[in-house]
């Protein structure tokens, strides 16, 4: 099971940290152990670390409206999103 890091910028860090959307969207995809991180020197830079059971399922979901809507709700700036996958 690969571990994935998704880092991106956010508009409002406190709102992003408090959001239930990560669990709502990722848990049904078989994603577990979701952890959040914030750059202490620039709190608009954030990351999610998670264990992904099936990368194909995650990548297909990334193209759909559910994740886009969650990112918008969370204040994620989608153009800053970078996914890093454990090899």
Residue pairs with C-beta under 8 A, 6 or more apart in sequence:
1 51
1 52
1 53
2 51
2 52
2 55
2 85
2 86
3 49
3 50
3 51
3 52
3 85
3 86
4 49
4 50
4 51
4 52
4 55
4 58
4 83
4 84
4 85
4 86
5 47
5 48
5 49
5 83
5 84
6 47
6 48
6 50
6 81
6 82
6 83
6 84
7 45
7 46
7 47
7 48
7 80
7 81
7 82
7 84
8 45
8 46
8 47
8 76
8 77
8 78
8 80
8 81
8 82
9 44
9 45
9 46
9 76
9 77
9 80
10 16
10 44
10 45
10 46
10 74
10 75
10 76
10 77
11 44
11 75
11 77
12 75
13 38
13 43
13 44
13 46
15 74
15 75
16 36
16 46
16 74
16 75
16 76
17 36
17 38
17 46
19 73
19 74
21 70
21 73
21 74
22 34
22 36
22 48
22 70
22 74
23 34
24 70
25 61
25 66
25 67
25 70
26 34
26 50
27 34
29 52
29 53
29 54
29 57
29 58
29 61
30 52
30 53
30 54
30 57
31 50
31 51
31 52
31 53
31 58
32 50
32 51
32 53
33 49
33 50
33 51
34 48
34 49
34 50
35 48
35 49
35 50
36 46
36 47
36 48
36 49
37 46
37 47
37 48
37 49
38 45
38 46
38 47
39 45
39 46
52 58
55 85
61 67
68 78
71 78
71 81
